[in-house]
Amino acid sequence: MHEAWWVICLCAGWCGVCRDWRAQFESAARAHPDVRFAWVDVEDEADAMGDVDIETFPTVLVARGDEARFLGPIAPSAAQLARLLGSLQTEAHAGGTLSPAAQALLQRLRVQAVPAANL
């Protein structure tokens, strides 16, 4: 069974870097129609964020199905995001998940913030 890949951008509305990055993020979403992309404002979704504190924007959470594969800041570059996603998809068979906090964040976001999101 094919497990969908997710790329969830965690940003803030007040962040100028995030505002500038959003168009590239949406472009990356169009370039990868087989991946579900979602934009989450960490302040609007504070309940879903739980104890996870995002200190650097943009931060992305990449998951395969219910398994968080990456959680961290990236340079606001569509090319870098594409490289990260490609690398994670290539290594998908290697297994290994992130911390329990990243897993819990993924589950909360998918239920509360992005249940059917796709840019």
C-alpha positions in Angstrom: 0.0 0.0 0.0 1.3 3.5 -0.9 1.8 5.8 2.0 1.3 9.4 1.1 4.2 11.8 1.7 3.5 15.0 3.6 5.4 18.3 3.6 4.1 20.6 6.3 5.6 24.1 6.6 5.5 25.6 10.1 5.6 29.3 9.9 4.2 32.5 11.4 2.1 35.2 9.8 4.3 38.0 11.2 7.5 36.4 9.7 8.7 38.2 6.6 10.9 35.3 5.6 7.8 33.0 5.7 5.8 35.5 3.6 8.5 35.6 1.0 9.0 31.8 1.1 5.3 30.9 0.7 5.2 31.4 -3.1 8.2 29.1 -3.5 6.6 26.5 -1.2 3.4 26.6 -3.2 5.5 26.2 -6.4 7.1 23.1 -4.8 3.7 21.8 -4.1 2.7 22.1 -7.7 5.9 20.5 -8.8 5.2 17.4 -6.6 1.5 16.6 -7.1 2.1 13.1 -5.5 3.0 14.8 -2.2 0.6 16.5 0.2 1.7 20.0 1.1 0.3 22.1 3.9 1.0 25.5 5.4 0.5 25.8 9.1 0.7 29.1 11.0 2.2 28.0 14.4 0.3 30.8 16.2 -3.1 29.9 14.7 -2.5 26.3 15.5 -0.9 26.7 19.0 -3.0 23.8 20.4 -1.7 21.4 17.7 1.9 22.5 18.3 1.8 21.3 21.9 5.2 21.6 23.6 7.1 21.8 20.3 8.7 25.2 20.1 9.6 26.4 16.6 12.5 28.8 16.9 13.7 29.2 13.3 11.5 29.9 10.3 10.7 28.2 8.0 10.7 24.8 9.7 9.3 21.8 7.8 7.9 18.5 9.0 8.2 15.8 6.4 6.3 12.5 6.9 5.6 9.3 5.1 2.1 8.2 6.1 2.1 8.3 9.9 5.8 8.4 10.2 7.7 11.7 10.7 10.9 11.6 8.7 12.3 15.1 9.2 11.5 18.1 11.5 13.7 21.1 11.3 14.5 24.5 9.8 15.5 24.7 6.1 16.7 27.5 3.9 13.7 29.2 2.2 14.5 27.6 -1.2 12.3 25.4 -3.4 15.5 23.7 -4.6 16.6 22.8 -1.1 13.1 21.5 -0.2 13.2 19.4 -3.4 16.6 17.9 -2.4 15.4 17.2 1.1 12.3 15.5 -0.1 14.1 13.5 -2.7 16.7 12.4 -0.2 14.1 11.3 2.3 12.1 9.4 -0.4 15.2 7.6 -1.5 16.0 6.6 2.0 12.4 5.6 2.9 13.3 2.0 3.0 16.0 2.6 5.7 13.4 3.1 8.4 14.0 5.0 11.6 11.6 7.6 12.9 12.1 10.9 14.6 11.6 11.7 18.2 8.3 10.9 20.0 7.7 14.7 20.1 7.9 14.9 16.3 5.6 11.9 15.9 3.1 13.4 18.3 3.2 16.8 16.5 2.5 15.0 13.2 -0.5 13.3 14.6 -1.9 16.5 16.2 -1.3 18.5 13.0 -3.0 15.9 10.8 -6.0 15.8 13.0 -6.4 19.4 14.0 -4.7 21.6 11.4 -4.3 19.8 8.1 -6.7 16.8 7.8 -7.2 17.3 4.1 -4.8 20.0 3.2 -3.1 20.3 -0.1 -1.9 23.5 -1.7 
